[in-house]
Amino acid sequence: MKKFARRCDATGRGMNEGYVVGDGELYFSDVEHLIIWLRNRGGMDGLSDEFILDEAYNEDEYYYTEWEVLDEDEWYDEDGNEFNN
């Protein structure tokens, strides 16, 4: 069984790379999910996705990362089920 370090807050599926909001408040596997979340905060009418992403990134609201080292005590499967050893 493949192990994943995080669970996507949009899809509920396991992920080993993606977008982190803040200090780990939210995780998104795809940029489309991040854009939806950013737009749902309001005040984004008429702004391009690229502009919204650039502004949020420049304000340190999110970053992209890959997790290579898994915590063997806590991990997720592909379907987002949590496992603790």
Buried (B, 14 or more C-beta within 10 A) or exposed (E): EEBBBBBBBBBEBBBBEBBBBEEEEBBBBBBEBBBEBBBEEEEBEEEEBEEBBEEBEEEEBBEEEEBEEBEEEEBBBEEBEEEEE
